[in-house]
Amino acid sequence: MKGLSILGSTGSIGTNVLRVVDAFPGRFEVVGLAAGGNVERLAEQVARHRPKVVSVGDASGLERLSRLVDLSGVRAVTGREGMVEVATRPEALMVVASAVGAVGLVPTYRALEAGKDVALANKETLVMAGELMLARARETGARLLPIDSEHCALHECLEGRSPEHVRRLILTASGGPFRDRPAGTFDSITREEALAHPTWRMGPKITIDSATLMNKGLEVIEARWLFGVPAAKIDVIVHPQSVVHSMVELVDGTVLAQLGVTDMRMPIQYALTYPEKWESAIPGMDFTKAMALDFRPPDRARFPCLSLAYRALEAGGTAPAALNAANEEAVAAFLDARVPFLAIPETIHEVLDAEPGSAVSSLEDVLEADRRARERARQALARRSPARALP
Ligand SMILES: NC(=O)c1ccc[n+]([C@@H]2O[C@H](COP(=O)([O-])OP(=O)(O)OC[C@H]3O[C@@H](n4cnc5c(N)ncnc54)[C@H](OP(=O)(O)O)[C@@H]3O)[C@@H](O)[C@H]2O)c1
């Protein structure tokens, strides 16, 4: 039995991780669960899996949880320290990092420091502190395995290849709900329109990131660290069907692609079982039906977040952490209907201009850059005219 701790167990990825666990009885033991405020779902998970440790966002959440489920024999903790405890529990061989945003950084970092393999969905952590996380993984021998479907595809295509044979990585993007929307109408985009992703059902933050293409920008930075490939050798291509999950071009011009249905249980199972392959009940591709695969370059003018992510990656140091912080603040403001859609790239642009990126030597440098960038982003968002915010 492989001991698992799951950070963000109540989210879209977290619940799919537990579906994979359920699909293989006796193969995994759920050692720890960590969530934020969804105590109802967490209570169900605790009742079913009886972890050794459970963490909730705060003390009031813990009190509600204790009224919903019997916590005898389960250590119950709260907040960031609680998440760190879940992430470093000795019985956990692997930590699934599936919380959303910067909140996952410290626990995921501590897990690598403790030598635990990490199955990573929480890409923001690698965007913020990729170099430090890779350094900890190298020191302790911990493996960092991607759950993001694109990176899972790249990981699989790169298996057994030597780096000098790789010309470039090609990340595919669905293009999101505004792929074909005229630029002149972007200022009237509503929250509901932005939340209607054409091919994937995901949590709200990543769904908005997909609508701005920032998700692909974050993935470029994630790929840089996971595969040690510079930004100049990472391309993005729009592929509306989301059938090809990503591709690797070799120096002789050959292109390797990984195809599959759009079901996150596949990349999750890949990470949880790597390097093994287990028989899965997920249906494969149906090639008896006609299908077309389209590819086209992304429109960087309509989706400036992609270029902003490349800019932060080239700048290095604290710039990607600033990019991430500004994006998190702007997306939260858009989801609260406090600012319009276009405020997202504009805010990130403003924060990056003020935070060109200083050197990173410790986690504290990253956390400090995150705090500074959030403060700047909040000021920029508050300055926007309420008349421009959506009702
Ligand atoms: N969804 C996908 O298909 C997909 C695909 C690839 C990558 N990812 C990445 O995976 C990560 C999770 O995405 P998601 O779609 O699963 O998001 P989600 O559905 O919004 O779930 C987020 C999880 O994080 C937890 N969380 C949020 N704030 C927290 C806090 N302060 N303390 C502790 N836990 C907290 C949430 O807990 P509560 O709900 O209990 O508050 C929830 O369990 C993101 O980084 C995303 O980019 C997602």
Ligand as a Chemical Component Dictionary entry (heavy atoms), coordinates in Angstrom:
data_LIG
# 
_chem_comp.id                   LIG 
_chem_comp.type                 NON-POLYMER 
_chem_comp.pdbx_formal_charge   0 
_chem_comp.three_letter_code    LIG 
# 
loop_
_chem_comp_atom.comp_id 
_chem_comp_atom.atom_id 
_chem_comp_atom.alt_atom_id 
_chem_comp_atom.type_symbol 
_chem_comp_atom.charge 
_chem_comp_atom.model_Cartn_x 
_chem_comp_atom.model_Cartn_y 
_chem_comp_atom.model_Cartn_z 
_chem_comp_atom.pdbx_ordinal 
LIG N1  N1  N 0  -8.986  20.984 -12.368 1  
LIG C1  C1  C 0  -8.177  20.532 -13.299 2  
LIG O1  O1  O 0  -8.615  19.796 -14.209 3  
LIG C2  C2  C 0  -6.712  20.880 -13.281 4  
LIG C3  C3  C 0  -5.891  20.428 -14.319 5  
LIG C4  C4  C 0  -4.528  20.685 -14.260 6  
LIG C5  C5  C 0  -4.003  21.404 -13.200 7  
LIG N2  N2  N 1  -4.827  21.853 -12.204 8  
LIG C6  C6  C 0  -4.234  22.620 -11.104 9  
LIG O2  O2  O 0  -4.564  21.942 -9.896  10 
LIG C7  C7  C 0  -4.736  22.880 -8.834  11 
LIG C8  C8  C 0  -6.119  22.675 -8.237  12 
LIG O3  O3  O 0  -7.091  22.975 -9.219  13 
LIG P1  P1  P 0  -8.624  22.591 -9.018  14 
LIG O4  O4  O 0  -9.274  22.816 -10.331 15 
LIG O5  O5  O -1 -8.719  21.242 -8.385  16 
LIG O6  O6  O 0  -9.074  23.725 -7.988  17 
LIG P2  P2  P 0  -10.367 23.716 -7.012  18 
LIG O7  O7  O 0  -11.397 22.795 -7.525  19 
LIG O8  O8  O 0  -10.714 25.136 -6.814  20 
LIG O9  O9  O 0  -9.782  23.097 -5.652  21 
LIG C9  C9  C 0  -8.815  23.783 -4.915  22 
LIG C10 C10 C 0  -8.471  23.020 -3.664  23 
LIG O10 O10 O 0  -7.562  23.821 -2.902  24 
LIG C11 C11 C 0  -8.102  23.954 -1.570  25 
LIG N3  N3  N 0  -7.748  25.247 -0.991  26 
LIG C12 C12 C 0  -8.017  26.470 -1.488  27 
LIG N4  N4  N 0  -7.586  27.423 -0.613  28 
LIG C13 C13 C 0  -7.067  26.755 0.436   29 
LIG C14 C14 C 0  -6.478  27.178 1.659   30 
LIG N5  N5  N 0  -6.336  28.480 1.965   31 
LIG N6  N6  N 0  -6.022  26.227 2.512   32 
LIG C15 C15 C 0  -6.148  24.924 2.206   33 
LIG N7  N7  N 0  -6.700  24.470 1.074   34 
LIG C16 C16 C 0  -7.147  25.376 0.199   35 
LIG C17 C17 C 0  -9.592  23.863 -1.762  36 
LIG O11 O11 O 0  -10.211 23.572 -0.525  37 
LIG P3  P3  P 0  -11.775 23.954 -0.217  38 
LIG O12 O12 O 0  -12.531 23.702 -1.482  39 
LIG O13 O13 O 0  -12.097 23.006 0.878   40 
LIG O14 O14 O 0  -11.791 25.375 0.195   41 
LIG C18 C18 C 0  -9.668  22.738 -2.772  42 
LIG O15 O15 O 0  -9.500  21.496 -2.127  43 
LIG C19 C19 C 0  -4.529  24.266 -9.460  44 
LIG O16 O16 O 0  -3.209  24.672 -9.260  45 
LIG C20 C20 C 0  -4.767  24.042 -10.936 46 
LIG O17 O17 O 0  -4.056  24.947 -11.750 47 
LIG C21 C21 C 0  -6.150  21.604 -12.232 48 
# 
loop_
_chem_comp_bond.comp_id 
_chem_comp_bond.atom_id_1 
_chem_comp_bond.atom_id_2 
_chem_comp_bond.value_order 
_chem_comp_bond.pdbx_ordinal 
LIG N1  C1  SING 1  
LIG C1  O1  DOUB 2  
LIG C1  C2  SING 3  
LIG C2  C3  SING 4  
LIG C2  C21 DOUB 5  
LIG C3  C4  DOUB 6  
LIG C4  C5  SING 7  
LIG C5  N2  DOUB 8  
LIG N2  C6  SING 9  
LIG N2  C21 SING 10 
LIG C6  O2  SING 11 
LIG C6  C20 SING 12 
LIG O2  C7  SING 13 
LIG C7  C8  SING 14 
LIG C7  C19 SING 15 
LIG C8  O3  SING 16 
LIG O3  P1  SING 17 
LIG P1  O4  DOUB 18 
LIG P1  O5  SING 19 
LIG P1  O6  SING 20 
LIG O6  P2  SING 21 
LIG P2  O7  DOUB 22 
LIG P2  O8  SING 23 
LIG P2  O9  SING 24 
LIG O9  C9  SING 25 
LIG C9  C10 SING 26 
LIG C10 O10 SING 27 
LIG C10 C18 SING 28 
LIG O10 C11 SING 29 
LIG C11 N3  SING 30 
LIG C11 C17 SING 31 
LIG N3  C12 SING 32 
LIG N3  C16 SING 33 
LIG C12 N4  DOUB 34 
LIG N4  C13 SING 35 
LIG C13 C14 SING 36 
LIG C13 C16 DOUB 37 
LIG C14 N5  SING 38 
LIG C14 N6  DOUB 39 
LIG N6  C15 SING 40 
LIG C15 N7  DOUB 41 
LIG N7  C16 SING 42 
LIG C17 O11 SING 43 
LIG C17 C18 SING 44 
LIG O11 P3  SING 45 
LIG P3  O12 DOUB 46 
LIG P3  O13 SING 47 
LIG P3  O14 SING 48 
LIG C18 O15 SING 49 
LIG C19 O16 SING 50 
LIG C19 C20 SING 51 
LIG C20 O17 SING 52 
# 
